[in-house]
Amino acid sequence: MGFGRERRLLCETTAVNIRFTSSLTSEDENLVAPAVLNALSSILDLLPIAYTLRIETTDAHVYQHSRPTSRLAMAEESIRPTAEPAVVFDS
């Protein structure tokens, strides 16, 4: 019975749009935006998801990064938690 819900969740397409308002100058935004993009994409690359990151600065510069993934690869992966963590961070 639970498998139908899991399959439906895997097939649905959802989008998350997050907006930030910056108090930086336009020059500072253009310096910070690539670093933010790199940091976020490094985190998201650890997940089996397709994503697009887009940063638009005050002076209309656009920084964007995308990573597609196949639905088949996502469907083959179990969405149930495992006993061992997938990623271990050293402190």
MOPAC internal coordinates of N, CA, C and O (Angstrom, degrees):
PM7 1SCF
backbone

  N    0.0000 0     0.00 0     0.00 0    0    0    0
  C    1.4454 1     0.00 0     0.00 0    1    0    0
  C    1.5241 1   111.14 1     0.00 0    2    1    0
  O    1.2310 1   119.59 1   141.68 1    3    2    1
  N    1.3202 1   118.39 1   -38.32 1    3    2    1
  C    1.4516 1   121.51 1  -179.64 1    5    3    2
  C    1.5154 1   113.39 1   -71.82 1    6    5    3
  O    1.2310 1   120.21 1   158.27 1    7    6    5
  N    1.3390 1   117.20 1   -21.73 1    7    6    5
  C    1.4613 1   119.60 1  -176.35 1    9    7    6
  C    1.5220 1   111.90 1   -67.89 1   10    9    7
  O    1.2310 1   119.45 1   148.18 1   11   10    9
  N    1.3193 1   118.65 1   -31.82 1   11   10    9
  C    1.4633 1   121.05 1   178.09 1   13   11   10
  C    1.5133 1   111.52 1   -61.94 1   14   13   11
  O    1.2310 1   120.57 1   137.06 1   15   14   13
  N    1.3123 1   116.52 1   -42.94 1   15   14   13
  C    1.4606 1   120.84 1   178.79 1   17   15   14
  C    1.5220 1   110.67 1   -65.36 1   18   17   15
  O    1.2310 1   119.93 1   137.27 1   19   18   17
  N    1.3417 1   117.74 1   -42.73 1   19   18   17
  C    1.4660 1   120.66 1   178.76 1   21   19   18
  C    1.5154 1   110.56 1   -62.44 1   22   21   19
  O    1.2310 1   120.19 1   136.83 1   23   22   21
  N    1.3253 1   117.25 1   -43.17 1   23   22   21
  C    1.4643 1   120.51 1  -179.67 1   25   23   22
  C    1.5292 1   109.98 1   -64.27 1   26   25   23
  O    1.2310 1   120.38 1   138.91 1   27   26   25
  N    1.3426 1   116.88 1   -41.09 1   27   26   25
  C    1.4567 1   120.76 1   180.00 1   29   27   26
  C    1.5288 1   109.91 1   -63.98 1   30   29   27
  O    1.2310 1   119.79 1   139.11 1   31   30   29
  N    1.3247 1   118.00 1   -40.89 1   31   30   29
  C    1.4625 1   121.46 1   178.59 1   33   31   30
  C    1.5150 1   111.51 1   -63.51 1   34   33   31
  O    1.2310 1   119.80 1   142.90 1   35   34   33
  N    1.3240 1   117.98 1   -37.10 1   35   34   33
  C    1.4564 1   121.52 1   179.86 1   37   35   34
  C    1.5202 1   111.86 1   -69.55 1   38   37   35
  O    1.2310 1   120.17 1   150.67 1   39   38   37
  N    1.3142 1   117.28 1   -29.33 1   39   38   37
  C    1.4605 1   120.97 1  -175.86 1   41   39   38
  C    1.5258 1   112.66 1   -88.98 1   42   41   39
  O    1.2310 1   119.55 1   160.84 1   43   42   41
  N    1.3251 1   118.47 1   -19.16 1   43   42   41
  C    1.4564 1   120.77 1  -179.48 1   45   43   42
  C    1.5269 1   110.05 1   -75.11 1   46   45   43
  O    1.2310 1   121.08 1   -36.42 1   47   46   45
  N    1.3159 1   115.55 1   143.58 1   47   46   45
  C    1.4521 1   121.14 1   176.26 1   49   47   46
  C    1.5174 1   107.69 1  -105.10 1   50   49   47
  O    1.2310 1   121.14 1   -55.16 1   51   50   49
  N    1.3065 1   115.43 1   124.84 1   51   50   49
  C    1.4542 1   119.63 1   177.90 1   53   51   50
  C    1.5216 1   108.76 1  -125.79 1   54   53   51
  O    1.2310 1   121.15 1   -26.79 1   55   54   53
  N    1.2916 1   115.41 1   153.21 1   55   54   53
  C    1.4591 1   120.60 1   178.95 1   57   55   54
  C    1.5170 1   108.98 1  -128.29 1   58   57   55
  O    1.2310 1   121.26 1   -36.35 1   59   58   57
  N    1.3106 1   115.20 1   143.65 1   59   58   57
  C    1.4535 1   121.41 1   175.70 1   61   59   58
  C    1.5195 1   106.50 1  -121.78 1   62   61   59
  O    1.2310 1   121.08 1   -54.04 1   63   62   61
  N    1.3135 1   115.54 1   125.96 1   63   62   61
  C    1.4552 1   120.81 1   179.04 1   65   63   62
  C    1.5191 1   106.96 1  -117.88 1   66   65   63
  O    1.2310 1   120.75 1   -65.04 1   67   66   65
  N    1.3259 1   116.18 1   114.96 1   67   66   65
  C    1.4591 1   121.39 1  -178.97 1   69   67   66
  C    1.5229 1   108.03 1  -113.20 1   70   69   67
  O    1.2310 1   120.73 1   -52.01 1   71   70   69
  N    1.3141 1   116.21 1   127.99 1   71   70   69
  C    1.4684 1   120.64 1  -179.86 1   73   71   70
  C    1.5254 1   109.98 1  -117.37 1   74   73   71
  O    1.2310 1   121.36 1   -42.60 1   75   74   73
  N    1.3126 1   115.01 1   137.40 1   75   74   73
  C    1.4610 1   121.68 1   175.80 1   77   75   74
  C    1.5242 1   108.02 1  -119.71 1   78   77   75
  O    1.2310 1   120.59 1   -34.73 1   79   78   77
  N    1.2956 1   116.48 1   145.27 1   79   78   77
  C    1.4541 1   121.64 1   173.41 1   81   79   78
  C    1.5131 1   107.38 1  -105.82 1   82   81   79
  O    1.2310 1   121.11 1   -54.11 1   83   82   81
  N    1.3088 1   115.48 1   125.89 1   83   82   81
  C    1.4597 1   121.07 1  -174.87 1   85   83   82
  C    1.5211 1   111.09 1  -100.29 1   86   85   83
  O    1.2310 1   121.22 1   -36.12 1   87   86   85
  N    1.3143 1   115.28 1   143.88 1   87   86   85
  C    1.4641 1   120.52 1   172.53 1   89   87   86
  C    1.5357 1   110.29 1  -104.71 1   90   89   87
  O    1.2310 1   120.75 1  -170.02 1   91   90   89
  N    1.3350 1   116.17 1     9.98 1   91   90   89
  C    1.4622 1   120.75 1   178.74 1   93   91   90
  C    1.5244 1   110.53 1   -76.99 1   94   93   91
  O    1.2310 1   120.82 1   -20.10 1   95   94   93
  N    1.3096 1   116.04 1   159.90 1   95   94   93
  C    1.4643 1   119.71 1   171.45 1   97   95   94
  C    1.5192 1   108.02 1   -72.41 1   98   97   95
  O    1.2310 1   120.13 1   -18.10 1   99   98   97
  N    1.3186 1   117.36 1   161.90 1   99   98   97
  C    1.4652 1   120.34 1  -179.56 1  101   99   98
  C    1.5303 1   111.07 1   -61.72 1  102  101   99
  O    1.2310 1   120.35 1   144.74 1  103  102  101
  N    1.3259 1   116.93 1   -35.26 1  103  102  101
  C    1.4695 1   119.94 1   178.09 1  105  103  102
  C    1.5339 1   110.43 1   -65.46 1  106  105  103
  O    1.2310 1   120.70 1   137.01 1  107  106  105
  N    1.3313 1   116.28 1   -42.99 1  107  106  105
  C    1.4619 1   120.29 1   178.87 1  109  107  106
  C    1.5266 1   111.67 1   -66.88 1  110  109  107
  O    1.2310 1   120.52 1   141.64 1  111  110  109
  N    1.3374 1   116.61 1   -38.36 1  111  110  109
  C    1.4722 1   119.53 1   176.36 1  113  111  110
  C    1.5233 1   110.94 1   -57.99 1  114  113  111
  O    1.2310 1   120.63 1   138.72 1  115  114  113
  N    1.3310 1   116.41 1   -41.28 1  115  114  113
  C    1.4661 1   120.21 1  -179.26 1  117  115  114
  C    1.5270 1   112.28 1   -69.93 1  118  117  115
  O    1.2310 1   120.08 1   158.31 1  119  118  117
  N    1.3259 1   117.46 1   -21.69 1  119  118  117
  C    1.4590 1   120.50 1   174.80 1  121  119  118
  C    1.5319 1   111.55 1   -82.94 1  122  121  119
  O    1.2310 1   120.75 1   142.46 1  123  122  121
  N    1.3220 1   116.18 1   -37.54 1  123  122  121
  C    1.4681 1   121.46 1  -175.08 1  125  123  122
  C    1.5306 1   112.30 1   -82.04 1  126  125  123
  O    1.2310 1   119.73 1   144.27 1  127  126  125
  N    1.3170 1   118.12 1   -35.73 1  127  126  125
  C    1.4718 1   122.15 1  -173.81 1  129  127  126
  C    1.5334 1   113.29 1   -54.61 1  130  129  127
  O    1.2310 1   118.43 1   132.56 1  131  130  129
  N    1.3384 1   120.59 1   -47.44 1  131  130  129
  C    1.4686 1   119.08 1   179.20 1  133  131  130
  C    1.5309 1   112.90 1   -62.72 1  134  133  131
  O    1.2310 1   120.13 1   144.79 1  135  134  133
  N    1.3287 1   117.35 1   -35.21 1  135  134  133
  C    1.4713 1   120.38 1   178.77 1  137  135  134
  C    1.5256 1   110.72 1   -67.87 1  138  137  135
  O    1.2310 1   120.23 1   138.46 1  139  138  137
  N    1.3238 1   117.16 1   -41.54 1  139  138  137
  C    1.4659 1   120.88 1   177.42 1  141  139  138
  C    1.5184 1   109.77 1   -63.90 1  142  141  139
  O    1.2310 1   120.40 1   136.07 1  143  142  141
  N    1.3184 1   116.85 1   -43.93 1  143  142  141
  C    1.4628 1   121.46 1   178.85 1  145  143  142
  C    1.5264 1   111.19 1   -59.78 1  146  145  143
  O    1.2310 1   120.00 1   134.72 1  147  146  145
  N    1.3178 1   117.60 1   -45.28 1  147  146  145
  C    1.4665 1   121.58 1   178.79 1  149  147  146
  C    1.5224 1   112.04 1   -64.29 1  150  149  147
  O    1.2310 1   120.50 1   137.98 1  151  150  149
  N    1.3193 1   116.65 1   -42.02 1  151  150  149
  C    1.4640 1   120.15 1  -179.26 1  153  151  150
  C    1.5252 1   110.86 1   -65.10 1  154  153  151
  O    1.2310 1   119.95 1   133.09 1  155  154  153
  N    1.3181 1   117.71 1   -46.91 1  155  154  153
  C    1.4641 1   120.98 1  -179.70 1  157  155  154
  C    1.5268 1   112.38 1   -65.94 1  158  157  155
  O    1.2310 1   120.28 1   139.05 1  159  158  157
  N    1.3279 1   117.07 1   -40.95 1  159  158  157
  C    1.4638 1   118.80 1   179.90 1  161  159  158
  C    1.5260 1   111.10 1   -67.40 1  162  161  159
  O    1.2310 1   119.78 1   147.65 1  163  162  161
  N    1.3255 1   118.03 1   -32.35 1  163  162  161
  C    1.4667 1   120.56 1   176.27 1  165  163  162
  C    1.5238 1   111.37 1   -63.68 1  166  165  163
  O    1.2310 1   120.65 1   142.23 1  167  166  165
  N    1.3191 1   116.36 1   -37.77 1  167  166  165
  C    1.4657 1   120.08 1   177.61 1  169  167  166
  C    1.5220 1   110.57 1   -71.55 1  170  169  167
  O    1.2310 1   120.24 1   132.16 1  171  170  169
  N    1.3233 1   117.16 1   -47.84 1  171  170  169
  C    1.4688 1   120.67 1  -176.82 1  173  171  170
  C    1.5242 1   112.99 1   -67.56 1  174  173  171
  O    1.2310 1   120.15 1   153.23 1  175  174  173
  N    1.3319 1   117.32 1   -26.77 1  175  174  173
  C    1.4689 1   120.25 1   177.95 1  177  175  174
  C    1.5233 1   112.11 1   -64.25 1  178  177  175
  O    1.2310 1   120.00 1   161.47 1  179  178  177
  N    1.3146 1   117.61 1   -18.53 1  179  178  177
  C    1.4595 1   121.01 1   177.77 1  181  179  178
  C    1.5281 1   112.23 1   -76.31 1  182  181  179
  O    1.2310 1   120.18 1   164.70 1  183  182  181
  N    1.3207 1   117.26 1   -15.30 1  183  182  181
  C    1.4531 1   122.45 1  -176.31 1  185  183  182
  C    1.5276 1   111.22 1  -101.39 1  186  185  183
  O    1.2310 1   119.87 1   -31.16 1  187  186  185
  N    1.3238 1   117.85 1   148.84 1  187  186  185
  C    1.4748 1   121.04 1   179.53 1  189  187  186
  C    1.5331 1   111.04 1   -84.25 1  190  189  187
  O    1.2310 1   120.67 1  -120.63 1  191  190  189
  N    1.3272 1   116.33 1    59.37 1  191  190  189
  C    1.4585 1   120.26 1  -177.42 1  193  191  190
  C    1.5239 1   110.13 1  -130.12 1  194  193  191
  O    1.2310 1   121.43 1   -24.71 1  195  194  193
  N    1.3100 1   114.87 1   155.29 1  195  194  193
  C    1.4657 1   120.07 1   169.69 1  197  195  194
  C    1.5230 1   106.51 1   -90.21 1  198  197  195
  O    1.2310 1   120.88 1   -37.09 1  199  198  197
  N    1.3220 1   115.92 1   142.91 1  199  198  197
  C    1.4642 1   118.37 1  -179.51 1  201  199  198
  C    1.5095 1   110.38 1  -154.92 1  202  201  199
  O    1.2310 1   121.47 1   -21.05 1  203  202  201
  N    1.3086 1   114.80 1   158.95 1  203  202  201
  C    1.4557 1   123.25 1   170.94 1  205  203  202
  C    1.5158 1   107.31 1  -133.07 1  206  205  203
  O    1.2310 1   120.85 1   -52.89 1  207  206  205
  N    1.3047 1   115.98 1   127.11 1  207  206  205
  C    1.4642 1   122.03 1   173.56 1  209  207  206
  C    1.5229 1   107.30 1  -107.90 1  210  209  207
  O    1.2310 1   120.59 1   -47.34 1  211  210  209
  N    1.3093 1   116.48 1   132.66 1  211  210  209
  C    1.4686 1   120.65 1  -179.58 1  213  211  210
  C    1.5190 1   108.02 1  -138.55 1  214  213  211
  O    1.2310 1   121.19 1   -55.23 1  215  214  213
  N    1.3114 1   115.32 1   124.77 1  215  214  213
  C    1.4610 1   121.57 1   177.44 1  217  215  214
  C    1.5239 1   107.56 1  -118.64 1  218  217  215
  O    1.2310 1   121.06 1   -58.20 1  219  218  217
  N    1.3208 1   115.59 1   121.80 1  219  218  217
  C    1.4628 1   121.91 1   177.13 1  221  219  218
  C    1.5228 1   107.55 1  -110.35 1  222  221  219
  O    1.2310 1   120.71 1   -56.65 1  223  222  221
  N    1.3048 1   116.24 1   123.35 1  223  222  221
  C    1.4586 1   119.70 1  -178.49 1  225  223  222
  C    1.5258 1   110.74 1   -89.93 1  226  225  223
  O    1.2310 1   121.17 1    -9.59 1  227  226  225
  N    1.3190 1   115.36 1   170.41 1  227  226  225
  C    1.4563 1   121.46 1  -178.44 1  229  227  226
  C    1.5178 1   112.25 1   -57.49 1  230  229  227
  O    1.2310 1   120.33 1   141.58 1  231  230  229
  N    1.3281 1   116.97 1   -38.42 1  231  230  229
  C    1.4648 1   119.80 1  -178.35 1  233  231  230
  C    1.5348 1   112.44 1   -93.33 1  234  233  231
  O    1.2310 1   120.55 1  -153.88 1  235  234  233
  N    1.3341 1   116.55 1    26.12 1  235  234  233
  C    1.4740 1   124.70 1   170.27 1  237  235  234
  C    1.5248 1   115.09 1    73.13 1  238  237  235
  O    1.2310 1   119.35 1  -164.81 1  239  238  237
  N    1.3203 1   118.84 1    15.19 1  239  238  237
  C    1.4560 1   119.78 1   170.68 1  241  239  238
  C    1.5348 1   107.84 1   -75.17 1  242  241  239
  O    1.2310 1   120.85 1   -37.48 1  243  242  241
  N    1.3337 1   115.98 1   142.52 1  243  242  241
  C    1.4614 1   120.49 1  -179.85 1  245  243  242
  C    1.5223 1   108.68 1  -122.72 1  246  245  243
  O    1.2310 1   121.14 1   -52.56 1  247  246  245
  N    1.3193 1   115.42 1   127.44 1  247  246  245
  C    1.4639 1   122.94 1   175.33 1  249  247  246
  C    1.5201 1   105.91 1  -115.59 1  250  249  247
  O    1.2310 1   120.65 1   -54.24 1  251  250  249
  N    1.3293 1   116.36 1   125.76 1  251  250  249
  C    1.4654 1   119.02 1  -174.38 1  253  251  250
  C    1.5246 1   110.34 1  -141.70 1  254  253  251
  O    1.2310 1   121.36 1   -34.71 1  255  254  253
  N    1.3185 1   115.00 1   145.29 1  255  254  253
  C    1.4697 1   122.44 1   175.85 1  257  255  254
  C    1.5192 1   107.82 1  -143.90 1  258  257  255
  O    1.2310 1   120.26 1   -42.95 1  259  258  257
  N    1.3316 1   117.11 1   137.05 1  259  258  257
  C    1.4635 1   121.90 1   179.58 1  261  259  258
  C    1.5118 1   109.91 1  -132.12 1  262  261  259
  O    1.2310 1   121.31 1   -28.99 1  263  262  261
  N    1.3213 1   115.10 1   151.01 1  263  262  261
  C    1.4518 1   120.47 1   170.96 1  265  263  262
  C    1.5260 1   107.85 1  -140.83 1  266  265  263
  O    1.2310 1   120.83 1   -68.23 1  267  266  265
  N    1.3321 1   116.02 1   111.77 1  267  266  265
  C    1.4630 1   118.59 1   176.53 1  269  267  266
  C    1.5231 1   110.28 1   -83.48 1  270  269  267
  O    1.2310 1   120.69 1   -21.55 1  271  270  269
  N    1.3011 1   116.29 1   158.45 1  271  270  269
  C    1.4554 1   121.91 1   172.84 1  273  271  270
  C    1.5140 1   106.99 1  -144.35 1  274  273  271
  O    1.2310 1   120.44 1   -26.99 1  275  274  273
  N    1.2932 1   116.76 1   153.01 1  275  274  273
  C    1.4623 1   119.38 1  -178.70 1  277  275  274
  C    1.5187 1   110.12 1   -82.77 1  278  277  275
  O    1.2310 1   120.56 1   -32.79 1  279  278  277
  N    1.3132 1   116.54 1   147.21 1  279  278  277
  C    1.4626 1   120.92 1   176.81 1  281  279  278
  C    1.5210 1   109.99 1   -65.68 1  282  281  279
  O    1.2310 1   120.28 1   148.45 1  283  282  281
  N    1.3216 1   117.07 1   -31.55 1  283  282  281
  C    1.4590 1   120.57 1   179.66 1  285  283  282
  C    1.5233 1   110.24 1   -62.10 1  286  285  283
  O    1.2310 1   120.03 1   135.61 1  287  286  285
  N    1.3174 1   117.55 1   -44.39 1  287  286  285
  C    1.4656 1   120.67 1   179.30 1  289  287  286
  C    1.5199 1   110.44 1   -62.91 1  290  289  287
  O    1.2310 1   120.32 1   141.02 1  291  290  289
  N    1.3233 1   117.00 1   -38.98 1  291  290  289
  C    1.4537 1   119.91 1   179.10 1  293  291  290
  C    1.5217 1   110.87 1   -68.66 1  294  293  291
  O    1.2310 1   120.10 1   141.08 1  295  294  293
  N    1.3251 1   117.42 1   -38.92 1  295  294  293
  C    1.4588 1   121.03 1  -177.79 1  297  295  294
  C    1.5233 1   111.32 1   -68.75 1  298  297  295
  O    1.2310 1   120.11 1   149.93 1  299  298  297
  N    1.3317 1   117.39 1   -30.07 1  299  298  297
  C    1.4552 1   120.82 1  -178.73 1  301  299  298
  C    1.5192 1   111.91 1   -75.92 1  302  301  299
  O    1.2310 1   119.96 1   156.78 1  303  302  301
  N    1.3082 1   117.68 1   -23.22 1  303  302  301
  C    1.4558 1   120.77 1  -179.81 1  305  303  302
  C    1.5189 1   109.75 1   -83.47 1  306  305  303
  O    1.2310 1   121.17 1   -40.74 1  307  306  305
  N    1.2840 1   115.36 1   139.26 1  307  306  305
  C    1.4573 1   120.12 1   178.77 1  309  307  306
  C    1.5202 1   109.04 1   -76.93 1  310  309  307
  O    1.2310 1   120.89 1   -40.83 1  311  310  309
  N    1.3252 1   115.91 1   139.17 1  311  310  309
  C    1.4625 1   118.42 1   178.04 1  313  311  310
  C    1.5169 1   111.35 1   -97.34 1  314  313  311
  O    1.2310 1   120.41 1  -176.08 1  315  314  313
  N    1.3219 1   116.82 1     3.92 1  315  314  313
  C    1.4617 1   120.22 1   176.33 1  317  315  314
  C    1.5297 1   109.20 1   -80.52 1  318  317  315
  O    1.2310 1   119.86 1   -34.21 1  319  318  317
  N    1.3295 1   117.87 1   145.79 1  319  318  317
  C    1.4665 1   119.43 1   178.71 1  321  319  318
  C    1.5252 1   110.90 1   -67.78 1  322  321  319
  O    1.2310 1   121.03 1   -31.30 1  323  322  321
  N    1.3048 1   115.64 1   148.70 1  323  322  321
  C    1.4596 1   121.22 1   177.40 1  325  323  322
  C    1.5246 1   109.10 1  -100.06 1  326  325  323
  O    1.2310 1   121.12 1   -11.72 1  327  326  325
  N    1.3150 1   115.47 1   168.28 1  327  326  325
  C    1.4686 1   120.10 1   179.55 1  329  327  326
  C    1.5268 1   110.72 1   -69.87 1  330  329  327
  O    1.2310 1   120.19 1   147.72 1  331  330  329
  N    1.3338 1   117.24 1   -32.28 1  331  330  329
  C    1.4499 1   121.89 1  -178.51 1  333  331  330
  C    1.5271 1   109.79 1  -103.12 1  334  333  331
  O    1.2310 1   119.17 1   -37.67 1  335  334  333
  N    1.3074 1   119.20 1   142.33 1  335  334  333
  C    1.4561 1   119.99 1   176.75 1  337  335  334
  C    1.5302 1   110.62 1   -66.59 1  338  337  335
  O    1.2310 1   120.15 1   -35.33 1  339  338  337
  N    1.3293 1   117.31 1   144.67 1  339  338  337
  C    1.4521 1   122.12 1  -179.22 1  341  339  338
  C    1.5254 1   111.64 1   -69.97 1  342  341  339
  O    1.2310 1   120.73 1   145.07 1  343  342  341
  N    1.3312 1   116.21 1   -34.93 1  343  342  341
  C    1.4556 1   121.59 1  -177.58 1  345  343  342
  C    1.5287 1   108.03 1  -130.80 1  346  345  343
  O    1.2310 1   120.67 1   -47.03 1  347  346  345
  N    1.3207 1   116.33 1   132.97 1  347  346  345
  C    1.4553 1   120.31 1   177.33 1  349  347  346
  C    1.5185 1   108.05 1  -114.43 1  350  349  347
  O    1.2310 1   120.54 1   -53.34 1  351  350  349
  N    1.3163 1   116.57 1   126.66 1  351  350  349
  C    1.4626 1   121.27 1   179.06 1  353  351  350
  C    1.5165 1   108.53 1  -102.83 1  354  353  351
  O    1.2310 1   120.38 1   -49.21 1  355  354  353
  N    1.3193 1   116.88 1   130.79 1  355  354  353
  C    1.4486 1   121.83 1   174.94 1  357  355  354
  C    1.5060 1   109.31 1   -81.58 1  358  357  355
  O    1.2310 1   120.95 1   -42.85 1  359  358  357
  N    1.3268 1   115.79 1   137.15 1  359  358  357
  C    1.4670 1   117.96 1   179.64 1  361  359  358
  C    1.5005 1   111.77 1  -104.44 1  362  361  359
  O    1.2310 1   120.10 1   180.00 1  363  362  361

